[in-house]
Amino acid sequence: DLTGWSKSDVLKFVQLTGKKFKLVGDGFVTQQSIAAGTLLGDTSGTIKFKQQ
């Protein structure tokens, strides 16, 4: 679950894992298309950010 993560932290996570996500907005994670607890495998998804 990435909810509350900053965009810079998510970018580091993406770089370290090599996973592909569509990043929308700036600020902190408010929504993610992959349910919390789901194994990522080859899954990609969307992560939405909003300024707090």
Sequence and secondary structure as in RCSB ss.txt:
>XXXX:A:sequence
DLTGWSKSDVLKFVQLTGKKFKLVGDGFVTQQSIAAGTLLGDTSGTIKFKQQ
>XXXX:A:secstr
  TT BHHHHHHHHHHH   EEEESSSEEEEESS TT   TT  EEEEEE  
